[in-house]
Amino acid sequence: NPLDNLAEIHDAQQTIQQLMVIGNHFPLTITNGTIMVMDKFYDTPLDAYPTHPNGINSFSYSILSKSDYSLTKYSTEHFITFFKGLQQIITLLQQQNTSKQLQNWCDRISYLLSNPTVQQMQQWHKEDKMPPQKVLEFGSFLRNRFKHKAFELMDIYSRLDAYLSLAIAGKKYTFAFPEIELANQPFINANGLWHLLLNVPVSYDVQLNKDTNFLFLTGANMAGKSTFIKAVGICVYLAHIGMGVPAKNMQLSLFNGLLSNINVADNIIKGESYFFNEVQRIKNTIEKISDGNSWLILIDELFKGTNVQDAMKCSTTVIEGLHKMPNALFILSTHLYEIGEQLQQYPNIDFRFFETSVADNELVFSYQLKKGISNDRLGYLILKKEGVVALLEKL
């Protein structure tokens, strides 16, 4: 989950940066299969183990409860692998100047692995045949006395594994770690920001601050408006989990929340139309950001669910209200370029557009963010280019 504490974000950044350095040396002893077997061991009902396992009652259990014994033996081997893998991990981490989070995990893992029975289990080698008595001793210990601690170790490992995944991705895609700071008013300053799902992305420069906290975005269909909005949202989100971001560099303030009005749908069961849900989303947005906290608001194609005249009036009213809120940054895209002229009286609204052109009846998209308002209308051209008009003429 996103963090709202600057110290925690910085520690998460340090954690990921350190894992990026040692990622290639990270032990691969523990696999998804290891964790699955351990989970199944605790979820599966088993015949009761002998209270005091010895050679005779353990041998009897292995015969009379053969399947339960086999599961216990198989699971015990995976627990041993898990414990050894954790020991390898903390040995590697303790060779580095670890972050506070990594140090806390190392300390806790070391403490839990110091249990005498766990230490004894780690001495067992896979090629050594484990006698039934020892299988049941270890199984009883894991099931009856170490269960909660085993789950704690699995939880720590899962979190560590998640951070390692972030580190591997950040290194592979050369993400940049953003500079985040506390500020009285929110701001974003990013250079070379791009959408991480694009194979050949076009980068953007984004500046939003107290002087221009509202970006009014126009452009034709497929020009890149939605991609741009999502790219900004992804970068801000990743920054708040401590991860690097897809950008050359980025500075931003600490945000308390991010709201998006991108994928709105009707609700047939409740009898709510698309437009009604658009209105409700805007209402909820206004109520949330009125708390004085720092917000980033992303709105893609406002009021698509009504006629053009209503959409223009509603959009203008909403924008004229939202732009007055100094505690939030807004990015809003629209096809209603006509309302831009009325909004130009507000100095804190920044007008940007994505340029499109037509060459030899082919659409050309530069995906470059430019200053101004676009009045491009390419919907019919796209309809015609895709052969829909020709099909209709044949009817």
DAGI-V822798 format. One record per helix or strand. SS is the DSSP state (H for helix, E for strand). FROM is the first residue (numbers start at 1). TO is the last residue. If there is no record, write none. Layout:
<<SS/FROM/TO> <SS/FROM/TO>>
//
This chain:
<<H/6/25> <H/32/43> <H/55/64> <H/66/93> <H/100/113> <H/116/122> <H/132/145> <H/147/172> <E/176/176> <E/179/181> <E/188/193> <E/204/208> <E/214/219> <H/225/239> <E/245/245> <E/249/253> <E/257/261> <E/267/267> <E/272/272> <H/274/289> <E/295/300> <H/308/322> <E/328/333> <H/337/343> <E/349/359> <E/362/371> <H/379/385> <H/388/393>>
//
